[in-house]
């Protein structure tokens, strides 16, 4: 059994009133008519058999019907195959032409060297369509290929001959000694994969030259599918390769020599056909009821530029459905997939000669749920292979750099959305474990006041976290700007948002442990909306397991951290109180001349509102701070209580 598919210029045919295809007695046939000039093109037939794919190609040229008066010129008598002349004697090369006038005749020698009408080589019109090139005095160097080309407004025609100049004083039958010389060819050649390729040349020489075909410095011999056919009497040689393959592409050299001279010519053979399948199997990723499919380009493009890709899908029933047939990138998103269904995908490459065989199938992908997963809806992010990052995202400019690594702005190639990519260096396994803990915590924190995680990619020496992009800068930079006046009302707005984010974290049994102005970001330059960022020090709390830590930013850490006592959600609330104090006054309540002095001030939990900046601050705001900066953590306000106070 077989299935034949016809293509024109790489696009599949469909039957209509002018096009009919069928199979008969093992032959695939295509009937096309009535013909129109637009039918000109490269036609191919692809047969799918149990042992694989086979393909044949042919080029069809359709010309408009023309009258006798409108046709290109013709040679009613062409140039003779070969002309022999004695050195030092005149020679005439003559042909007869016909066609609508005016006619223009051009004489050339060798590789298109146009011969001017001059005393040594005159162009002659003899009447009745006879034209000639007269060489007044022939030399040995005049031997070679001569071409007569005739033009009119409807087209052109050509005729060729070989001129062989022999030594004077010898009879023509004796021939005389002639240096070995290649008169014409071989020419650069394009052959279709699996078809026959032919390089041919015409040569002369007496004694008869020795011929050598070579490629890459290695002599070519007739063997198997390679055949060298040489007729020394006629001065012709052919190199035939049947069938021709991709490895046959390259530069070929023909060398001819006798004791008088050596001559050689180069010709390039380009083998074209359908491309190889994409390298490796496609990589797939589920996104709700969509599948993101990514693949690599083929190792070999068939000698012709890849123009697109075809993506096929199967739900494990061996029936393949085309979901995209003109992809111009190395990825595609397939929508509308059924929950609970398992799919596989494969990809084919297309060039001017048709489609490649399909790639290997992807690993099976099961759609688990019906709702659309997105970063806003809280999909669980897992580490993916680092090679997928470049398929999905385009890396843009660098946004920042620190001891952890670097942050870039990136763009999603599918929907154009901008994100931030945080690349974290992971030299040791414990570095990756730490990032994995951060990923786990961020997966549990889906709230509009907290920075959201979009995706994560793992490489051998680094991890990339894709995060929502926040462009407004640090809150502290905003409030100290010359064009911004921070009022107590503004401070209430900011503190409410901070407490909303902290309250949600605490409801998930997560403590931030690094709350400070640098980790509070404005969503845009002109917005008062903020988000909490940087969960690198965050910890999950468990009710029966005390947690002690020894890290944080000195100005903002609570007394229990300095004393290495168990922490709790109240530990973050101390930092909230310090942030509020800083926002209202621009001063840090416990800052000392060094860290040791700062730690001592914190453990005493002594502060005041004596600075003049607090003169205009309400007593309610001062009481709010005082109920947060309490040494005994159990006596501090919770985030929920802070929100109730703010109304």
ZAMAR-381720 format. One record per residue (C-alpha): residue number from 1; residue in one letter; chain; x, z, y. Coordinates in steps of 0.02 Angstrom, whole numbers, plus 50000, padded with zeros to 5 digits. Example, Ala and Ser with C-alpha at 12.3 -4.5 7.8 and 13.67 -1.06 7.14 Angstrom:
BEGIN
ATOM/1/a/A/50615/50390/49775
ATOM/2/s/A/50684/50357/49947
//
This chain:
BEGIN
ATOM/1/x/A/50000/50000/50000
ATOM/2/x/A/50056/49965/50178
ATOM/3/x/A/49990/49973/50354
ATOM/4/x/A/50045/49844/50484
ATOM/5/x/A/50043/49880/50671
ATOM/6/x/A/50078/49743/50798
ATOM/7/x/A/50161/49773/50968
ATOM/8/x/A/50193/49669/51123
ATOM/9/x/A/50337/49731/51231
ATOM/10/x/A/50325/49899/51143
ATOM/11/x/A/50138/49922/51173
ATOM/12/x/A/50017/49920/51024
ATOM/13/x/A/49894/49775/51005
ATOM/14/x/A/49707/49797/50982
ATOM/15/x/A/49598/49660/50907
ATOM/16/x/A/49483/49567/51027
ATOM/17/x/A/49411/49393/51045
ATOM/18/x/A/49586/49319/51071
ATOM/19/x/A/49684/49431/50952
ATOM/20/x/A/49660/49445/50763
ATOM/21/x/A/49778/49530/50640
ATOM/22/x/A/49764/49541/50452
ATOM/23/x/A/49865/49557/50292
ATOM/24/x/A/49861/49425/50157
ATOM/25/x/A/49965/49404/49998
ATOM/26/x/A/50095/49528/50057
ATOM/27/x/A/50109/49450/50230
ATOM/28/x/A/50057/49528/50395
ATOM/29/x/A/49982/49395/50509
ATOM/30/x/A/49936/49390/50694
ATOM/31/x/A/49829/49253/50771
ATOM/32/x/A/49831/49240/50961
ATOM/33/x/A/49737/49112/51062
ATOM/34/x/A/49697/49024/51168
ATOM/35/x/A/49869/49059/51241
ATOM/36/x/A/49898/49102/51424
ATOM/37/x/A/50066/49121/51515
ATOM/38/x/A/50042/49311/51513
ATOM/39/x/A/50062/49307/51323
ATOM/40/x/A/50249/49278/51345
ATOM/41/x/A/50346/49428/51278
ATOM/42/x/A/50431/49515/51132
ATOM/43/x/A/50316/49536/50982
ATOM/44/x/A/50351/49656/50839
ATOM/45/x/A/50265/49704/50678
ATOM/46/x/A/50294/49877/50605
ATOM/47/x/A/50251/49903/50421
ATOM/48/x/A/50227/50078/50353
ATOM/49/x/A/50262/50079/50166
ATOM/50/x/A/50283/50218/50040
ATOM/51/x/A/50473/50203/50055
ATOM/52/x/A/50477/50205/50245
ATOM/53/x/A/50458/50090/50395
ATOM/54/x/A/50504/49906/50412
ATOM/55/x/A/50500/49800/50568
ATOM/56/x/A/50515/49618/50621
ATOM/57/x/A/50527/49546/50797
ATOM/58/x/A/50504/49377/50881
ATOM/59/x/A/50503/49319/51061
ATOM/60/x/A/50359/49206/51116
ATOM/61/x/A/50372/49100/51272
ATOM/62/x/A/50213/49018/51337
ATOM/63/x/A/50232/48875/51460
ATOM/64/x/A/50094/48791/51558
ATOM/65/x/A/50039/48615/51507
ATOM/66/x/A/50126/48487/51615
ATOM/67/x/A/50115/48299/51638
ATOM/68/x/A/50255/48179/51601
ATOM/69/x/A/50294/48169/51786
ATOM/70/x/A/50313/48359/51802
ATOM/71/x/A/50434/48392/51660
ATOM/72/x/A/50616/48447/51673
ATOM/73/x/A/50750/48312/51653
ATOM/74/x/A/50807/48258/51479
ATOM/75/x/A/50959/48174/51403
ATOM/76/x/A/50902/48011/51324
ATOM/77/x/A/51082/47993/51264
ATOM/78/x/A/51185/48151/51263
ATOM/79/x/A/51373/48172/51272
ATOM/80/x/A/51465/48132/51110
ATOM/81/x/A/51514/48280/51002
ATOM/82/x/A/51700/48248/51030
ATOM/83/x/A/51807/48133/51136
ATOM/84/x/A/51992/48101/51102
ATOM/85/x/A/52105/48036/51240
ATOM/86/x/A/52292/47999/51251
ATOM/87/x/A/52397/48098/51371
ATOM/88/x/A/52428/48004/51535
ATOM/89/x/A/52282/47883/51509
ATOM/90/x/A/52112/47880/51597
ATOM/91/x/A/51958/47947/51509
ATOM/92/x/A/51770/47930/51537
ATOM/93/x/A/51638/48056/51480
ATOM/94/x/A/51467/47972/51488
ATOM/95/x/A/51282/48014/51457
ATOM/96/x/A/51109/47943/51497
ATOM/97/x/A/50978/48050/51586
ATOM/98/x/A/50795/48033/51632
ATOM/99/x/A/50674/48133/51740
ATOM/100/x/A/50579/48147/51902
ATOM/101/x/A/50695/48122/52049
ATOM/102/x/A/50787/48185/52143
ATOM/103/x/A/50908/48230/52005
ATOM/104/x/A/51065/48334/52033
ATOM/105/x/A/51210/48317/51911
ATOM/106/x/A/51342/48454/51893
ATOM/107/x/A/51498/48440/51784
ATOM/108/x/A/51585/48597/51720
ATOM/109/x/A/51732/48637/51608
ATOM/110/x/A/51762/48788/51496
ATOM/111/x/A/51677/48948/51556
ATOM/112/x/A/51573/48868/51695
ATOM/113/x/A/51718/48803/51800
ATOM/114/x/A/51629/48678/51912
ATOM/115/x/A/51725/48514/51933
ATOM/116/x/A/51723/48441/52110
ATOM/117/x/A/51699/48255/52140
ATOM/118/x/A/51877/48202/52183
ATOM/119/x/A/52007/48068/52150
ATOM/120/x/A/52068/48149/51988
ATOM/121/x/A/51894/48183/51919
ATOM/122/x/A/51761/48073/51995
ATOM/123/x/A/51572/48087/51970
ATOM/124/x/A/51500/47915/51938
ATOM/125/x/A/51319/47850/51934
ATOM/126/x/A/51315/47688/51835
ATOM/127/x/A/51130/47647/51858
ATOM/128/x/A/50985/47652/51734
ATOM/129/x/A/51011/47839/51712
ATOM/130/x/A/51192/47824/51656
ATOM/131/x/A/51310/47956/51729
ATOM/132/x/A/51494/47986/51695
ATOM/133/x/A/51642/48098/51732
ATOM/134/x/A/51800/47993/51749
ATOM/135/x/A/51969/48077/51725
ATOM/136/x/A/52100/47964/51804
ATOM/137/x/A/52252/48039/51717
ATOM/138/x/A/52230/48157/51569
ATOM/139/x/A/52348/48299/51528
ATOM/140/x/A/52359/48412/51376
ATOM/141/x/A/52286/48552/51483
ATOM/142/x/A/52127/48450/51510
ATOM/143/x/A/52075/48481/51329
ATOM/144/x/A/51921/48589/51315
ATOM/145/x/A/51733/48598/51325
ATOM/146/x/A/51645/48491/51456
ATOM/147/x/A/51463/48514/51506
ATOM/148/x/A/51346/48400/51601
ATOM/149/x/A/51198/48493/51681
ATOM/150/x/A/51054/48398/51761
ATOM/151/x/A/50926/48481/51878
ATOM/152/x/A/50762/48433/51958
ATOM/153/x/A/50625/48539/52034
ATOM/154/x/A/50545/48567/51864
ATOM/155/x/A/50696/48629/51769
ATOM/156/x/A/50864/48581/51695
ATOM/157/x/A/50948/48508/51540
ATOM/158/x/A/51126/48519/51470
ATOM/159/x/A/51238/48421/51354
ATOM/160/x/A/51414/48468/51292
ATOM/161/x/A/51567/48380/51223
ATOM/162/x/A/51744/48424/51169
ATOM/163/x/A/51888/48330/51250
ATOM/164/x/A/52046/48329/51145
ATOM/165/x/A/52201/48258/51230
ATOM/166/x/A/52338/48201/51109
ATOM/167/x/A/52518/48151/51139
ATOM/168/x/A/52548/47973/51196
ATOM/169/x/A/52642/47860/51078
ATOM/170/x/A/52545/47916/50924
ATOM/171/x/A/52401/47823/50849
ATOM/172/x/A/52237/47916/50864
ATOM/173/x/A/52229/47929/50675
ATOM/174/x/A/52397/48016/50672
ATOM/175/x/A/52325/48139/50795
ATOM/176/x/A/52488/48204/50865
ATOM/177/x/A/52529/48386/50891
ATOM/178/x/A/52401/48486/50991
ATOM/179/x/A/52419/48670/51036
ATOM/180/x/A/52293/48784/50954
ATOM/181/x/A/52151/48817/51076
ATOM/182/x/A/51975/48889/51077
ATOM/183/x/A/51865/48765/51168
ATOM/184/x/A/51699/48858/51172
ATOM/185/x/A/51637/49030/51123
ATOM/186/x/A/51618/49150/51048
ATOM/187/x/A/51485/49212/51170
ATOM/188/x/A/51418/49389/51194
ATOM/189/x/A/51272/49413/51076
ATOM/190/x/A/51121/49528/51059
ATOM/191/x/A/51050/49547/50883
ATOM/192/x/A/50902/49644/50818
ATOM/193/x/A/50936/49783/50694
ATOM/194/x/A/50912/49719/50517
ATOM/195/x/A/50919/49535/50567
ATOM/196/x/A/51062/49410/50559
ATOM/197/x/A/51198/49407/50693
ATOM/198/x/A/51305/49252/50720
ATOM/199/x/A/51461/49232/50828
ATOM/200/x/A/51521/49051/50834
ATOM/201/x/A/51661/48955/50916
ATOM/202/x/A/51735/48780/50929
ATOM/203/x/A/51923/48758/50922
ATOM/204/x/A/52055/48622/50914
ATOM/205/x/A/52238/48604/50868
ATOM/206/x/A/52357/48499/50767
ATOM/207/x/A/52426/48556/50648
ATOM/208/x/A/52260/48638/50604
ATOM/209/x/A/52262/48814/50673
ATOM/210/x/A/52250/48975/50574
ATOM/211/x/A/52099/49081/50622
ATOM/212/x/A/52078/49269/50624
ATOM/213/x/A/51920/49369/50664
ATOM/214/x/A/51949/49554/50704
ATOM/215/x/A/51862/49708/50773
ATOM/216/x/A/51946/49867/50832
ATOM/217/x/A/52116/49799/50782
ATOM/218/x/A/52060/49773/50601
ATOM/219/x/A/52049/49600/50522
ATOM/220/x/A/51876/49551/50461
ATOM/221/x/A/51859/49470/50290
ATOM/222/x/A/51711/49389/50204
ATOM/223/x/A/51635/49524/50096
ATOM/224/x/A/51458/49579/50056
ATOM/225/x/A/51348/49556/50208
ATOM/226/x/A/51492/49487/50315
ATOM/227/x/A/51532/49302/50298
ATOM/228/x/A/51659/49193/50389
ATOM/229/x/A/51620/49007/50382
ATOM/230/x/A/51753/48888/50451
ATOM/231/x/A/51755/48697/50454
ATOM/232/x/A/51930/48649/50512
ATOM/233/x/A/51890/48463/50507
ATOM/234/x/A/51749/48488/50632
ATOM/235/x/A/51839/48627/50724
ATOM/236/x/A/51700/48754/50701
ATOM/237/x/A/51698/48936/50644
ATOM/238/x/A/51558/49064/50625
ATOM/239/x/A/51556/49251/50591
ATOM/240/x/A/51390/49298/50510
ATOM/241/x/A/51330/49477/50481
ATOM/242/x/A/51169/49492/50382
ATOM/243/x/A/51088/49616/50397
ATOM/244/x/A/51165/49686/50555
ATOM/245/x/A/51168/49873/50590
ATOM/246/x/A/51206/49990/50734
ATOM/247/x/A/51386/50014/50675
ATOM/248/x/A/51416/49828/50696
ATOM/249/x/A/51402/49841/50885
ATOM/250/x/A/51565/49818/50977
ATOM/251/x/A/51696/49694/51037
ATOM/252/x/A/51751/49555/50920
ATOM/253/x/A/51909/49450/50940
ATOM/254/x/A/51937/49273/50878
ATOM/255/x/A/52120/49220/50870
ATOM/256/x/A/52179/49042/50833
ATOM/257/x/A/52361/48991/50820
ATOM/258/x/A/52483/48859/50762
ATOM/259/x/A/52668/48840/50794
ATOM/260/x/A/52633/48771/50968
ATOM/261/x/A/52519/48904/51040
ATOM/262/x/A/52406/49054/51013
ATOM/263/x/A/52235/49072/51094
ATOM/264/x/A/52105/49210/51081
ATOM/265/x/A/51933/49253/51149
ATOM/266/x/A/51827/49411/51154
ATOM/267/x/A/51641/49428/51123
ATOM/268/x/A/51530/49583/51123
ATOM/269/x/A/51394/49608/50994
ATOM/270/x/A/51253/49724/51044
ATOM/271/x/A/51136/49777/50905
ATOM/272/x/A/50963/49828/50964
ATOM/273/x/A/50811/49894/50876
ATOM/274/x/A/50697/50043/50874
ATOM/275/x/A/50784/50207/50917
ATOM/276/x/A/50827/50346/50798
ATOM/277/x/A/50702/50489/50789
ATOM/278/x/A/50728/50636/50907
ATOM/279/x/A/50872/50746/50852
ATOM/280/x/A/50817/50905/50762
ATOM/281/x/A/50636/50960/50741
ATOM/282/x/A/50526/50995/50893
ATOM/283/x/A/50517/51173/50958
ATOM/284/x/A/50340/51239/50987
ATOM/285/x/A/50272/51388/51082
ATOM/286/x/A/50092/51451/51088
ATOM/287/x/A/50014/51485/51258
ATOM/288/x/A/49837/51542/51225
ATOM/289/x/A/49742/51389/51162
ATOM/290/x/A/49884/51273/51214
ATOM/291/x/A/50046/51226/51129
ATOM/292/x/A/50206/51189/51224
ATOM/293/x/A/50308/51060/51126
ATOM/294/x/A/50490/51023/51171
ATOM/295/x/A/50615/50907/51087
ATOM/296/x/A/50787/50827/51104
ATOM/297/x/A/50829/50646/51141
ATOM/298/x/A/50887/50536/50996
ATOM/299/x/A/51069/50523/50946
ATOM/300/x/A/51053/50331/50956
ATOM/301/x/A/50933/50241/51072
ATOM/302/x/A/50929/50080/50971
ATOM/303/x/A/51041/49992/51098
ATOM/304/x/A/50898/49988/51222
ATOM/305/x/A/50842/50121/51346
ATOM/306/x/A/50714/50245/51281
ATOM/307/x/A/50555/50217/51382
ATOM/308/x/A/50446/50358/51317
ATOM/309/x/A/50396/50474/51177
ATOM/310/x/A/50244/50489/51064
ATOM/311/x/A/50184/50663/51013
ATOM/312/x/A/50079/50683/50855
ATOM/313/x/A/49988/50835/50789
ATOM/314/x/A/49925/50885/50617
ATOM/315/x/A/49821/51035/50564
ATOM/316/x/A/49909/51041/50394
ATOM/317/x/A/49793/50911/50316
ATOM/318/x/A/49923/50771/50318
ATOM/319/x/A/49819/50676/50447
ATOM/320/x/A/49918/50644/50605
ATOM/321/x/A/49834/50624/50774
ATOM/322/x/A/49922/50554/50927
ATOM/323/x/A/49902/50676/51071
ATOM/324/x/A/50019/50586/51193
ATOM/325/x/A/50097/50413/51180
ATOM/326/x/A/50185/50390/51348
ATOM/327/x/A/50282/50550/51381
ATOM/328/x/A/50426/50521/51502
ATOM/329/x/A/50504/50694/51482
ATOM/330/x/A/50567/50800/51337
ATOM/331/x/A/50415/50915/51332
ATOM/332/x/A/50226/50907/51327
ATOM/333/x/A/50084/51035/51330
ATOM/334/x/A/49941/51007/51208
ATOM/335/x/A/49777/51087/51263
ATOM/336/x/A/49611/51125/51179
ATOM/337/x/A/49678/51195/51015
ATOM/338/x/A/49564/51293/50899
ATOM/339/x/A/49594/51481/50875
ATOM/340/x/A/49639/51527/50697
ATOM/341/x/A/49703/51350/50660
ATOM/342/x/A/49882/51311/50610
ATOM/343/x/A/49964/51154/50683
ATOM/344/x/A/50125/51057/50660
ATOM/345/x/A/50196/50928/50779
ATOM/346/x/A/50314/50780/50769
ATOM/347/x/A/50385/50661/50900
ATOM/348/x/A/50436/50476/50900
ATOM/349/x/A/50545/50384/51027
ATOM/350/x/A/50497/50217/51104
ATOM/351/x/A/50602/50077/51176
ATOM/352/x/A/50572/49892/51208
ATOM/353/x/A/50573/49859/51020
ATOM/354/x/A/50442/49987/50970
ATOM/355/x/A/50434/50164/50902
ATOM/356/x/A/50561/50257/50797
ATOM/357/x/A/50517/50345/50637
ATOM/358/x/A/50443/50518/50673
ATOM/359/x/A/50553/50670/50693
ATOM/360/x/A/50551/50811/50568
ATOM/361/x/A/50394/50916/50580
ATOM/362/x/A/50396/51072/50688
ATOM/363/x/A/50376/51241/50608
ATOM/364/x/A/50190/51282/50587
ATOM/365/x/A/50109/51360/50741
ATOM/366/x/A/49951/51465/50725
ATOM/367/x/A/49836/51489/50874
ATOM/368/x/A/49790/51673/50870
ATOM/369/x/A/49665/51698/51008
ATOM/370/x/A/49541/51605/51116
ATOM/371/x/A/49577/51669/51290
ATOM/372/x/A/49702/51579/51398
ATOM/373/x/A/49863/51681/51404
ATOM/374/x/A/49951/51693/51571
ATOM/375/x/A/50063/51812/51661
ATOM/376/x/A/49916/51871/51768
ATOM/377/x/A/49810/51907/51613
ATOM/378/x/A/49944/52008/51527
ATOM/379/x/A/50008/51907/51381
ATOM/380/x/A/50139/51996/51277
ATOM/381/x/A/50311/51922/51311
ATOM/382/x/A/50435/51909/51168
ATOM/383/x/A/50614/51848/51167
ATOM/384/x/A/50625/51660/51138
ATOM/385/x/A/50773/51550/51095
ATOM/386/x/A/50879/51524/51250
ATOM/387/x/A/50880/51335/51226
ATOM/388/x/A/50694/51331/51270
ATOM/389/x/A/50726/51391/51448
ATOM/390/x/A/50792/51222/51509
ATOM/391/x/A/50646/51131/51429
ATOM/392/x/A/50517/51233/51525
ATOM/393/x/A/50604/51277/51688
ATOM/394/x/A/50711/51192/51820
ATOM/395/x/A/50845/51304/51895
ATOM/396/x/A/50847/51301/52087
ATOM/397/x/A/50950/51402/52212
ATOM/398/x/A/51033/51570/52185
ATOM/399/x/A/50936/51716/52260
ATOM/400/x/A/51056/51860/52228
ATOM/401/x/A/51198/51928/52125
ATOM/402/x/A/51243/52102/52065
ATOM/403/x/A/51337/52199/51932
ATOM/404/x/A/51202/52155/51804
ATOM/405/x/A/51212/51966/51830
ATOM/406/x/A/51126/51840/51944
ATOM/407/x/A/50950/51793/52001
ATOM/408/x/A/50894/51612/52030
ATOM/409/x/A/50735/51535/52096
ATOM/410/x/A/50662/51424/51959
ATOM/411/x/A/50516/51302/51943
ATOM/412/x/A/50398/51282/51796
ATOM/413/x/A/50408/51097/51748
ATOM/414/x/A/50228/51096/51687
ATOM/415/x/A/50130/51172/51832
ATOM/416/x/A/50261/51175/51971
ATOM/417/x/A/50248/51364/51999
ATOM/418/x/A/50401/51455/52064
ATOM/419/x/A/50474/51608/51978
ATOM/420/x/A/50632/51713/51981
ATOM/421/x/A/50753/51707/51834
ATOM/422/x/A/50857/51864/51812
ATOM/423/x/A/51007/51827/51701
ATOM/424/x/A/51078/51988/51629
ATOM/425/x/A/51252/51986/51550
ATOM/426/x/A/51249/52063/51376
ATOM/427/x/A/51425/52081/51308
ATOM/428/x/A/51382/52220/51185
ATOM/429/x/A/51232/52246/51073
ATOM/430/x/A/51187/52402/51171
ATOM/431/x/A/51169/52292/51326
ATOM/432/x/A/51039/52187/51236
ATOM/433/x/A/50953/52343/51171
ATOM/434/x/A/50936/52405/51349
ATOM/435/x/A/50858/52241/51408
ATOM/436/x/A/50743/52243/51257
ATOM/437/x/A/50683/52416/51310
ATOM/438/x/A/50650/52351/51486
ATOM/439/x/A/50552/52205/51413
ATOM/440/x/A/50449/52324/51306
ATOM/441/x/A/50408/52432/51457
ATOM/442/x/A/50363/52283/51568
ATOM/443/x/A/50247/52217/51432
ATOM/444/x/A/50148/52379/51449
ATOM/445/x/A/50141/52369/51640
ATOM/446/x/A/50013/52239/51692
ATOM/447/x/A/49956/52290/51866
ATOM/448/x/A/49950/52197/52034
ATOM/449/x/A/50065/52326/52116
ATOM/450/x/A/50201/52305/51984
ATOM/451/x/A/50321/52159/51962
ATOM/452/x/A/50259/52052/51817
ATOM/453/x/A/50360/51981/51673
ATOM/454/x/A/50323/51799/51629
ATOM/455/x/A/50446/51754/51490
ATOM/456/x/A/50611/51807/51411
ATOM/457/x/A/50750/51702/51334
ATOM/458/x/A/50895/51763/51228
ATOM/459/x/A/51067/51684/51220
ATOM/460/x/A/51223/51749/51128
ATOM/461/x/A/51300/51827/51285
ATOM/462/x/A/51155/51848/51406
ATOM/463/x/A/50968/51872/51421
ATOM/464/x/A/50856/51785/51549
ATOM/465/x/A/50700/51874/51611
ATOM/466/x/A/50576/51760/51701
ATOM/467/x/A/50484/51863/51833
ATOM/468/x/A/50353/51827/51964
ATOM/469/x/A/50433/51774/52127
ATOM/470/x/A/50422/51897/52273
ATOM/471/x/A/50479/51822/52438
ATOM/472/x/A/50442/51957/52568
ATOM/473/x/A/50602/52057/52551
ATOM/474/x/A/50627/52245/52538
ATOM/475/x/A/50499/52357/52622
ATOM/476/x/A/50636/52453/52712
ATOM/477/x/A/50704/52292/52789
ATOM/478/x/A/50529/52256/52854
ATOM/479/x/A/50501/52426/52937
ATOM/480/x/A/50670/52431/53024
ATOM/481/x/A/50654/52254/53094
ATOM/482/x/A/50655/52241/53284
ATOM/483/x/A/50488/52150/53288
ATOM/484/x/A/50398/52280/53179
ATOM/485/x/A/50330/52447/53240
ATOM/486/x/A/50287/52563/53095
ATOM/487/x/A/50138/52674/53131
ATOM/488/x/A/50072/52819/53028
ATOM/489/x/A/49925/52706/52981
ATOM/490/x/A/50049/52576/52913
ATOM/491/x/A/50137/52712/52815
ATOM/492/x/A/49972/52766/52737
ATOM/493/x/A/49939/52585/52685
ATOM/494/x/A/50109/52571/52602
ATOM/495/x/A/50102/52742/52519
ATOM/496/x/A/49929/52706/52447
ATOM/497/x/A/49995/52548/52363
ATOM/498/x/A/50148/52640/52298
ATOM/499/x/A/50038/52776/52224
ATOM/500/x/A/49922/52646/52145
ATOM/501/x/A/50069/52569/52053
ATOM/502/x/A/50144/52737/52005
ATOM/503/x/A/49974/52803/51945
ATOM/504/x/A/49955/52653/51830
ATOM/505/x/A/50130/52677/51760
ATOM/506/x/A/50095/52860/51726
ATOM/507/x/A/49931/52814/51640
ATOM/508/x/A/50038/52711/51521
ATOM/509/x/A/50156/52861/51494
ATOM/510/x/A/50296/52770/51587
ATOM/511/x/A/50406/52848/51722
ATOM/512/x/A/50503/52735/51841
ATOM/513/x/A/50646/52857/51881
ATOM/514/x/A/50720/52745/52017
ATOM/515/x/A/50587/52742/52153
ATOM/516/x/A/50670/52707/52321
ATOM/517/x/A/50641/52590/52469
ATOM/518/x/A/50755/52455/52394
ATOM/519/x/A/50639/52444/52242
ATOM/520/x/A/50482/52418/52346
ATOM/521/x/A/50458/52235/52393
ATOM/522/x/A/50337/52146/52510
ATOM/523/x/A/50250/52003/52421
ATOM/524/x/A/50272/51883/52569
ATOM/525/x/A/50357/51887/52739
ATOM/526/x/A/50194/51914/52834
ATOM/527/x/A/50102/52023/52709
ATOM/528/x/A/50081/52212/52700
ATOM/529/x/A/50054/52199/52512
ATOM/530/x/A/50195/52275/52409
ATOM/531/x/A/50253/52281/52229
ATOM/532/x/A/50366/52402/52136
ATOM/533/x/A/50514/52319/52049
ATOM/534/x/A/50665/52357/51938
ATOM/535/x/A/50614/52447/51780
ATOM/536/x/A/50791/52455/51712
ATOM/537/x/A/50792/52647/51713
ATOM/538/x/A/50609/52670/51665
ATOM/539/x/A/50569/52779/51514
ATOM/540/x/A/50421/52798/51399
ATOM/541/x/A/50365/52977/51377
ATOM/542/x/A/50298/53051/51219
ATOM/543/x/A/50199/53213/51222
ATOM/544/x/A/50298/53303/51088
ATOM/545/x/A/50474/53243/51132
ATOM/546/x/A/50559/53312/51291
ATOM/547/x/A/50657/53181/51388
ATOM/548/x/A/50811/53221/51490
ATOM/549/x/A/50909/53095/51594
ATOM/550/x/A/51064/53095/51702
ATOM/551/x/A/51042/52944/51814
ATOM/552/x/A/50956/52887/51974
ATOM/553/x/A/50996/52864/52157
ATOM/554/x/A/51062/53030/52229
ATOM/555/x/A/50951/53038/52385
ATOM/556/x/A/50791/53012/52286
ATOM/557/x/A/50813/53102/52119
ATOM/558/x/A/50717/53261/52080
ATOM/559/x/A/50795/53434/52049
ATOM/560/x/A/50755/53429/51862
ATOM/561/x/A/50867/53276/51840
ATOM/562/x/A/51014/53363/51926
ATOM/563/x/A/50985/53518/51819
ATOM/564/x/A/50966/53412/51662
ATOM/565/x/A/50794/53483/51627
ATOM/566/x/A/50649/53391/51542
ATOM/567/x/A/50571/53261/51655
ATOM/568/x/A/50389/53208/51671
ATOM/569/x/A/50278/53097/51775
ATOM/570/x/A/50298/53225/51915
ATOM/571/x/A/50482/53173/51927
ATOM/572/x/A/50428/53009/52007
ATOM/573/x/A/50317/53104/52131
ATOM/574/x/A/50470/53191/52206
ATOM/575/x/A/50540/53018/52243
ATOM/576/x/A/50372/52967/52319
ATOM/577/x/A/50385/53116/52438
ATOM/578/x/A/50562/53067/52490
ATOM/579/x/A/50506/52887/52521
ATOM/580/x/A/50362/52947/52631
ATOM/581/x/A/50481/53058/52732
ATOM/582/x/A/50602/52912/52757
ATOM/583/x/A/50463/52791/52810
ATOM/584/x/A/50392/52910/52940
ATOM/585/x/A/50557/52965/53017
ATOM/586/x/A/50694/52846/52964
ATOM/587/x/A/50789/52999/52901
ATOM/588/x/A/50832/53056/52725
ATOM/589/x/A/50776/53239/52697
ATOM/590/x/A/50918/53290/52579
ATOM/591/x/A/51061/53174/52626
ATOM/592/x/A/51229/53264/52633
ATOM/593/x/A/51404/53207/52677
ATOM/594/x/A/51435/53170/52492
ATOM/595/x/A/51341/53167/52327
ATOM/596/x/A/51385/53347/52285
ATOM/597/x/A/51312/53408/52451
ATOM/598/x/A/51159/53299/52426
ATOM/599/x/A/51130/53370/52252
ATOM/600/x/A/51147/53548/52319
ATOM/601/x/A/51017/53512/52454
ATOM/602/x/A/50898/53442/52323
ATOM/603/x/A/50913/53588/52203
ATOM/604/x/A/50872/53708/52347
ATOM/605/x/A/50722/53597/52392
ATOM/606/x/A/50744/53645/52574
ATOM/607/x/A/50694/53523/52711
ATOM/608/x/A/50607/53527/52881
ATOM/609/x/A/50513/53422/53007
ATOM/610/x/A/50616/53479/53157
ATOM/611/x/A/50676/53306/53207
ATOM/612/x/A/50592/53234/53359
ATOM/613/x/A/50529/53086/53258
ATOM/614/x/A/50401/53202/53178
ATOM/615/x/A/50326/53258/53344
ATOM/616/x/A/50197/53118/53335
ATOM/617/x/A/50164/53134/53149
ATOM/618/x/A/50002/53217/53095
ATOM/619/x/A/49998/53384/53005
ATOM/620/x/A/49907/53298/52861
ATOM/621/x/A/50056/53184/52832
ATOM/622/x/A/50177/53331/52839
ATOM/623/x/A/50070/53428/52715
ATOM/624/x/A/50066/53276/52601
ATOM/625/x/A/50256/53272/52596
ATOM/626/x/A/50269/53460/52574
ATOM/627/x/A/50156/53454/52420
ATOM/628/x/A/50271/53325/52340
ATOM/629/x/A/50442/53397/52381
ATOM/630/x/A/50413/53552/52274
ATOM/631/x/A/50555/53615/52165
ATOM/632/x/A/50443/53661/52017
ATOM/633/x/A/50381/53493/51956
ATOM/634/x/A/50218/53561/51886
ATOM/635/x/A/50166/53610/52064
ATOM/636/x/A/50184/53434/52137
ATOM/637/x/A/50038/53320/52173
ATOM/638/x/A/50003/53186/52043
ATOM/639/x/A/49984/53004/52093
ATOM/640/x/A/49797/53013/52062
ATOM/641/x/A/49784/53167/52174
ATOM/642/x/A/49881/53075/52310
ATOM/643/x/A/49755/52933/52304
ATOM/644/x/A/49610/53054/52319
ATOM/645/x/A/49691/53137/52470
ATOM/646/x/A/49709/52968/52554
ATOM/647/x/A/49523/52936/52531
//
